[in-house]
């Protein structure tokens, strides 16, 4: 299977380890992974900021750059959800590139049919289901089923897990006070688990949560699902 990595802007710019972990994991499972260097933003930021014409141009570019692959895999529920909903609607996509774009856990469970990816992780982990993965892609328990398959892991339930962390892209900028209050609630729930690590499938939410944890001097680390599974 020939797969393209859609690394996403935030992972590429701020958390490149997430992209490297995704490639390492997929290759370990026998997947041929390529990185199209012409890829750019999928347009989610621009659409959320009120620039639909720019977003439409980026949607068309996405389709053209990722044409010809069996699947496109992104370590981001947010970006994968945008591609499936918005790129499919606003771009000419005769090959169905948008429909063949998957979030990482979705690809592993649904396309490869695996929940045990041969990983080992020593420590306690709690999982935060991000809004797009939960409500747009409807990933259900796919990420947690993969975490349960990791040897050595102590997976702990997160209270009020389905509540937003307060990031929401432009929401955190335009509604900073509300975003900060929502983040405080999420951090309290994370720390109540006693876990060493909070895990999610979106670098954006993890940056928001991780920054909050660091500012309050918490020992809890924010780690992407791909990094746990690649360990």
N, C-alpha and C positions, 0 to 999 in steps of 0.2 A: 504494500500500500504506500503510495506517494502522497505525503502530507506536507502542507505549507504551514509554517509557524507565523501566526499573526501576533506579534509580540506585545502590541499596544503601546501607546505613547508613554504612560506612566511607568510601565515596567522597563521599557527601553531607556528612559531618561533617568529615573530615580531608583529603580530596583532591578537592575540587569540580571541579578542572581536568579530572579524568577524565570526569566527567559532561558537561562542556561539550565536550570533545573528541569524545565519542561522538555527541552531537547534531550537531556540525559535520560529522563524517564521514558520518553517515547522510544528512543533508540534502544534502551535496555529491553523493551518489549518487542523489538524487531521491526519497528516502523521506520521507513525512510523519510527523514525530515529535511526539508529545504527552507531557507530563509530568503524570500524575495526582497532584495535590497531596495526595490523601488516603492515599497509600501510606505504609506503615510498614515495620518490620523483617519479613522473611519468616518469622522464628521459628527460624532455625538456631542462633543463640546460646542461646536458651532451651532448645531440645531438647538441645544439647550440655551445658548446665549442669544438666540433670536436671529440667526443668520441662515435661513433655510436654503438660500441659493448657493452659498458656499458649501453647506452640508451635502447638497445634491451633487455638486461637482466632485466632492470627495467620495461620495457613494459610488459614482461611476468609475472613478479611479480604482477603488477597492475591487470592483468586479473585474476590471481589466487586468490588474496586477495579479489577482489570485485565480484567474481562469486556468483550467487545464489540470488542476490537482484533484485527487480523489476526495480530499477533505481539507478544510482549513481549521486549525486548532488554535484557540486563544486561551491564555491563562487568566481569563476575565469574564465573569458572567455579565458584567455591565456592557462591555464592548460586543461580546457575542450576541447579547440580546438586542443591542442597537442594530447590528448588521442584519439579523434575522427579520426584525420588524421594519426598520426604516430604509436600509439599503435595498431590501427587496421591493419596497414601495416606490422609491425615488430614483432607481437606476434601471437601465435596460440590462437584463440579466438572463439572456437566452440559455445559458448553461446551468443556471440554478446555483451559482456560487454562494449566494446568501443562504440558501437552504442547506448547503453542505458545510456551513460554518458552525463549529461546535465549541462550547466551553470545555475545558480539559476533562473534568470529571464525567461530563456527559459523553465525551468521546470514548473514554476508557471503559465505561460501563455499557453504553449502548452499542458502540461500534466494535470495540475489541472484545467485549463480553467478559471483562475481568474486574474483580474487586480486590484480589490479592496481587499486588504488583511487585512482590519480592522486596519490600522495604522493612527497615528496622529503625525504630525511634525510641530512645530511652527517655522517658519523662511523661509528665501529665499534660494533656492538651484539651482545650475546650474549643468548640467550633461555633463560629458566628455566621449564620446564613445571610448573605448580603441581599439587599432588596431586589435587585435585578435577577439574581439567581433564583430567588424565592418566588417572585411574582411575575417576572417576564418569561424566564426559561422554565420555571417550575421544575427545578432540579430535584426536589423532594429530598430523599435520604441518600442520593448518589454520593455526595462528598463524604458523608459520615460512614457509609458502607465501605468506602475505600480506606478511611481512617481506621475502622474496626479491623481491617485486614492487615494493618501494620504490626509487625512483631514488636513486642516490648512496650507498646503504647498504653497509657492510662488515659482513656477518653472519658471526659467528664461533661455532664449535661450543663448547658448554659440557661440560666433563668431568663424568662421573657426573651428567648432567643430571636423571635421573629420581629422584635422591635428594631427600627432603624437606628444606626449608630450616629446619625446626624450629619453625615457627609453630603451625600446627594449632589455631588458636583457643584454647580453654581449655587445651590441652596446654601451651602456652608459659607459662601461669600456674601450673598444677598441677605441672609437671615442668620448672621453670626451668633447672636445671643441665643436663639432657639436651638441652633446647631450645637452650641457649647453645652446647653442644658441636656440635650438628648445624648450627647457624648458622655456626660457625667453619669447618667443613668446606666449606659452601656458599660462603662469602666467599672462601676460598682458591681454590676452583675458578673463581669469577668473575674474580678478579684474575689468575689464570694465563692467561686468554684475552687479556689486554691491551686489552680493549674499553673504550670510553668509557662505555658504557651497558649496564646489565642490564635486560632487558625481561621482563615477565610479564603475564598477563591477570587478576591478582587484586591489588587494592589492599592487602589484608591482608598477603599475603606480601611485597609490595614495601615496605610500611612496616617490616616486620621486617628484611628484607635491607638496605633503605636506612638504617635506624637503625644497624645493625651496621657498615656501610661508613663512615658518618659518625663513629662513635665511634673507629674505628681510623685516621681521617684519610685514608681512601682517596679518590682523585679520581673513582672510578667513581660514576655517578649511577644511581639506580633510577627507571625511567620506564615508565609503563603502555603496553601495546600500543596503546590508543586514541590516546594522545598522539603516538606515532610515526606511526601511520596518518593522523592528522588534520593532520600537518605538511605 
